Amino acid sequence: MDIKEYLRAGKCLIDTFLSDYFSGEIRPAVLSAAMNYSLQAGGKRIRPILCLAACEACGRNSADIVSFASALEMVHTYSLIHDDLPAMDNDDLRRGKPTNHKIYGEAIAILAGDALLTEAFSIFAATVPGVHAESQMAAVRELAAASGMKGMVAGQVQDMLSENAEPDEETLRFIHRHKTAALLSASVRIGALLAGARSGVFESLSLYGDRIGLAFQVIDDILDIVGETEVIGKPQGSDERKKKLTYPRLYGIEKSRAIAGGLIEEALQSLGYFGPEADPLRGIASYLLSRTH
Ligand code: GRG
């Protein structure tokens, strides 16, 4: 299958949902502008696309769950806005553009992030024809676990505590698993839950999600060193300058590449039971290994 075309079509679907959803009148206008600024800054939409692809791997039409998939991008966008704040990573550039607080100021950036997170849960709680209430409740719990104190927030706190710390494998794994892998993996699990996946299928897809989630951050760490600023959309070498605990810092570039390759291989193996319906998930796993931004 043509994975580039699949990613392009998925991104287009999510972009359309988000621009329609946030096009109505939202008062005050600056809140609308700040949310739309970051939502439309050109992300890859990889979390929503994973959610749609997991749903398809379970044999269900993913058009039914575009709202849920788009809500995952809203949670991701909130996390980027807050991560860039002076109190956290203090970054001026995101996706090649000035960060949200550089344009709207810190207070509006914080509130725009808060609004995106809250609205995502509102979308998750809305009734959708054909999605069973029990599966939907499980999906809400997945999203909360992946984004809150058991997921991304915990990873972010540990990441901040570990700046300038001595490299340590266990802490590095904790950060990566919580800060980045949790939401990516939840995106896959939520797609499967909403499709009504049986337990064996759900377990296989969870394993896939976990492995690509970890690989994603290892690759991100490598790109921070070898990527070009214009391509990665943020200043190259920023992890090194902030003395972040990263895979290349602990293992060097070559071993980090091998670790990422091994994780992607495990992700592909976890799909052994599936037929062509999981080809998009296979394609995404391979694409992640070769991505340049
Ligand atoms: C503020 C609670 C809170 C958490 C922030 C996501 C995050 C946690 C921090 C972002 C810092 C960072 C660069 C993490 C590395 C992995 C990552 C999430 C990269 C950005 O995701 P992509 O590549 O971005 O999917 P696009 O721009 O394509 O959406």
Residues whose N, C-alpha, C, O or C-beta is under 5 A from the ligand:
A	BS01	GRG	G43 K44 R45 I46 S79 H82 D83 R95 M152 V153 Q156 K179 T180 D220 H293
